[in-house]
Amino acid sequence: MKPAMWYLTMLIVGFFYIYLTAIQYIRGQAVPDNGNNYQTLYDPDYFDEYLFNSPTPSLEFEYHDYTSMTSFLRAMSATYPNLTALYSIGKTVQGRDLWVMVVSASPYEHILGQPNVKYVANMHGNEAVGREMLLHLIEHLVKSYSSDSYVRWLLDNTRIHILPSLNPDGFEVAREGTCQGGQGRYNARGFDLNRNFPDYFKQNNKKSQPESEALKQWLSKIQFILSANFHGGALVASYPFDNSPNSNEECVRMPLCAVYQQFTSTPSLTPDDDVFNHLASFYSFNHATMHLGLPCKPGAPTFKNGTTNGAAWYPLTGGMQDYNYIWHGSMDITIEMSCCKYPPASELANFWQENKKSLVRYLGEAHRGVRGFIMDEAGTAIEGASIKIKGRAVGFQSTRYGEYWRVLLPGIYTIEVYADDFEPREEEFSVVESNPTLLNVTMYRTALSADPQVVQASPAPPVAFNGASGGGTAKAVVDRGGWGIGPLLATILVVITI
């Protein structure tokens, strides 16, 4: 062998030896790139709570003050970052955050066509059971995602917003074991938050409070399809309307008048009474005992099937559930969870067992009815189109992406759509029990449209509700989003394209 070739061979062998030595030192491991090594959207084994400095053991059945509630929510958000997102919608009179936890397989991003739903509790600070039930619900949803097929479907197709306490200031001064009375009921300025919203039937002159203002701003930014708020002091599911043209709320404070009104109050029904009745009954019959309609004590009212129309029970002005429905198109009901407003903590485990199925299953009712997109001829989304179901005069609007949803029972319906610079559209469709109907509506510009380049329509005038119960205006706010667009995730049986 020539010297030059010998030196070259030795150089190659030496380089290869150094390379192998380095590999052995680093002790690297080859990983085949077969596409199976990427993390899925959520892997419970990967997001192991014990990998964190502050693990989240099972939530105890005890009452959690503001500090411990905040710590729990932050720990859950850190432990399950791909299933939860924690945010505040504002602050109370005393500066406490109004925390909301999003529970979803897409917590930080709005998935196109996916409905938003919400739960709100503890707006009366001394009605404490709902607050704890929602904390346990958060824990149940995230920890059941990998093992419960229904929970997985729910979180894959729904964005769930949970506000455990709308009145944390009131909760801090309420006392455990107090079944009646008003200590802690009101906010720090002495206002009843469930009398602090605009009212459809009567002018509400009560000064708006920071907590109710925060909730109104929240509703103006996200279009919630379905919701429920949780109270205590009875065991019943109540649905709109809470007020009527002939109500006398002051009567509730006078014993003889209150007794008289209890027997003379009449239902104040919405145009969507069939849907509200269904939603209230759905929660009641999935509850362990609510559907029995038993009185909380001798002489207390009984409720057939564990449900009631709000005004038929007792009328009130400025309630949150009527505001949700009329102003924002959200189907909201009130759940009275316990006969005692602030029962001993030893009873919380039983309350959870009684309500767990109802709390989880009720959220799935957002996937009932009709949904779709409002678009122009070019397929561009129309924001703020005014929509109503014929014969149901309370309307709602399309989001910035042209989305809309409406909870309806099986049947034949006609949708009416109005938008500035477009011809009105009216189309018939059907709803079945098993899956929501996808109904996309194409709007055509009017001949007099001044600017054919306009791709978004400003909202048409609100739809007036001129039912027998009185006059008013129904206006749903557009979801102004801001959390991005993702792929459409929905399993839909019936597809109709107009």
Protein Blocks (a to p, Z undefined) as FASTA:
>chain_A
ZZklmmmmmmmmmmmmmmmmmmmmnopacdddehpmpccfbdfklmgfklpmbdcddddd
ddddfklmmmmmmmmmmmmmmlgccddfbdcfkopacddddddfblmbccehiacdddde
hkbmklmklmmmmmmmmmmmmmmmmmmmklmmmmmmcccdddfblblmlmmmmcehiagd
jehkacfkopafklmcccfkbccfbdcdfklmmmmmmmmmpccfbdcdddehiacddddd
fbdfkbcfklmmpmklmmmmmmmpccdddfklmmmmmmmmmmmmmpmklmnopafbghia
cdehhiacfklmogcehiaklmmmmmnopacddddfbfblbacfklmmmmmmmmmmmmmm
mmmmmmgcjddddddfkopacehiacddehiabgcdddfkopacddddedddddddddeh
iacddddddddfkbccdddddddddfklmblmbcbdcdddddddfbfkbgcdddddddee
hnopaddddddfbdcdZZ
